[in-house]
Amino acid sequence: MRYLHTMVRVRDLEASLDFYCNKLGLVEVRRSESEAGRYTLVFLAAAEDAERAKETQAPLVELTYNWDPEAYTGGRNFGHLAYRVDDIYATCQKLMDAGVTINRPPRDGHMAFIRSPDNISVELLQEGDALPAREPWASMANTGEW
């Protein structure tokens, strides 16, 4: 058995692509549309996995956009996506500068949480050992749910 992808339904494909690609740094590796099924599927990979994902179809996030409006609830019930990052402080600063709320700041130099436009929790984990605690992160409070 091998992990293939995680599917997330999205209400606004452009807002979701802005979040996942422009802010979080994922790369679109494949897209398909079904006129009969009235949906678009967009497959994303972490930049470091993009070439491998194109060849082996491994690990991906599938954004499913249903063309007919539909209300999705319970984003937190989904759980979360998780990505390992080279520098959690730099990543969180870049996201904040792009207007993303850091729901659980990396106070411990190891872990942070943010949310997508569809309220999906995204966990960011520091590669290797935790970085030494530093401000403003060490004293930053949680914002909302994560």
C-alpha positions as CSV (number, residue, x, y, z in Angstrom):
1,M,0.0,0.0,0.0
2,R,1.2,3.5,-0.7
3,Y,-0.2,6.9,0.2
4,L,-1.6,8.8,-2.8
5,H,-3.4,12.0,-1.8
6,T,-5.7,13.8,0.5
7,M,-8.9,15.3,-1.0
8,V,-10.2,18.7,0.3
9,R,-13.5,20.2,-1.1
10,V,-13.2,23.9,-1.8
11,R,-15.8,26.6,-2.4
12,D,-13.6,29.1,-4.2
13,L,-10.9,27.5,-6.4
14,E,-9.0,30.7,-7.1
15,A,-8.9,31.6,-3.3
16,S,-7.8,28.1,-2.5
17,L,-5.1,28.1,-5.2
18,D,-3.8,31.5,-3.9
19,F,-3.6,30.0,-0.4
20,Y,-2.1,26.6,-1.2
21,C,0.2,27.8,-4.1
22,N,1.1,31.5,-3.6
23,K,1.2,31.5,0.1
24,L,1.9,28.0,1.3
25,G,4.2,27.2,-1.7
26,L,2.6,24.1,-3.1
27,V,2.9,23.4,-6.8
28,E,0.1,22.4,-9.2
29,V,1.1,19.1,-10.8
30,R,-2.1,18.0,-12.5
31,R,-5.6,19.3,-13.3
32,S,-8.7,17.7,-14.7
33,E,-12.3,18.9,-15.4
34,S,-15.5,16.9,-15.9
35,E,-18.2,18.7,-17.7
36,A,-20.6,15.8,-17.1
37,G,-19.7,15.6,-13.4
38,R,-19.5,19.4,-13.1
39,Y,-16.3,19.5,-11.1
40,T,-12.6,20.4,-11.4
41,L,-9.8,18.4,-9.7
42,V,-6.5,20.1,-9.0
43,F,-3.6,18.1,-7.6
44,L,-0.9,19.9,-5.6
45,A,2.5,18.8,-4.2
46,A,5.1,20.4,-2.0
47,A,7.7,22.0,-4.2
48,E,10.4,19.5,-3.2
49,D,8.0,16.6,-4.2
50,A,6.6,18.1,-7.4
51,E,8.8,16.2,-9.9
52,R,8.4,12.9,-8.0
53,A,4.6,13.6,-7.7
54,K,4.4,14.0,-11.5
55,E,6.2,10.6,-12.0
56,T,4.8,8.5,-9.2
57,Q,1.6,10.2,-8.2
58,A,2.9,10.5,-4.6
59,P,2.0,12.6,-2.0
60,L,-0.6,15.0,-3.2
61,V,-3.4,17.3,-2.0
62,E,-6.4,17.1,-4.3
63,L,-8.6,20.2,-4.4
64,T,-12.1,19.2,-5.5
65,Y,-14.1,22.1,-6.8
66,N,-17.8,21.3,-7.5
67,W,-19.1,23.8,-10.0
68,D,-22.6,24.0,-8.4
69,P,-22.6,25.9,-5.1
70,E,-22.6,23.8,-2.0
71,A,-22.1,24.7,1.7
72,Y,-19.3,22.7,3.4
73,T,-19.2,22.6,7.2
74,G,-17.0,20.9,9.8
75,G,-13.6,21.7,8.3
76,R,-12.0,20.9,11.7
77,N,-13.6,17.4,11.6
78,F,-11.4,16.7,8.6
79,G,-8.3,16.8,10.8
80,H,-5.4,18.6,9.2
81,L,-2.7,18.5,6.5
82,A,0.9,18.5,7.7
83,Y,4.1,19.8,6.0
84,R,7.7,19.8,7.2
85,V,9.4,23.2,6.6
86,D,13.1,24.3,6.6
87,D,12.6,27.3,8.9
88,I,9.3,27.5,10.8
89,Y,9.8,31.1,11.8
90,A,10.6,32.3,8.2
91,T,7.7,30.3,6.9
92,C,5.2,31.8,9.4
93,Q,6.5,35.3,8.8
94,K,6.1,34.9,5.0
95,L,2.5,33.6,5.6
96,M,1.7,36.5,8.0
97,D,3.1,39.0,5.5
98,A,0.8,37.4,2.9
99,G,-2.2,38.0,5.2
100,V,-2.5,34.4,6.6
101,T,-3.5,34.2,10.3
102,I,-1.1,32.0,12.4
103,N,-3.7,30.3,14.6
104,R,-1.1,28.4,16.7
105,P,2.2,30.3,16.5
106,P,5.5,28.3,16.7
107,R,6.2,29.2,20.3
108,D,8.2,26.0,20.7
109,G,10.2,26.5,17.5
110,H,8.7,23.3,16.2
111,M,5.0,23.5,15.3
112,A,2.5,26.0,14.0
113,F,-1.1,25.8,12.6
114,I,-2.8,27.9,10.0
115,R,-6.2,27.5,8.2
116,S,-7.1,27.5,4.5
117,P,-9.9,29.6,3.1
118,D,-12.1,26.6,3.5
119,N,-11.2,26.3,7.2
120,I,-8.9,23.3,6.8
121,S,-6.2,23.1,9.4
122,V,-2.6,23.0,8.1
123,E,0.1,21.9,10.5
124,L,3.7,23.2,9.9
125,L,6.5,21.3,11.5
126,Q,10.2,22.3,11.7
127,E,12.6,20.0,9.9
128,G,15.0,18.3,12.4
129,D,15.2,19.7,15.9
130,A,13.1,22.5,17.1
131,L,14.6,26.0,16.6
132,P,15.4,28.0,19.8
133,A,12.4,30.0,21.0
134,R,12.4,33.6,19.8
135,E,10.1,36.6,19.8
136,P,7.6,37.6,18.7
137,W,6.6,33.9,18.4
138,A,7.5,32.8,22.0
139,S,4.9,35.1,23.5
140,M,2.3,35.2,20.7
141,A,-1.2,33.9,21.7
142,N,-3.3,31.5,19.8
143,T,-5.9,33.0,17.4
144,G,-9.1,31.2,16.8
145,E,-9.2,27.4,16.4
146,W,-6.5,25.2,14.9
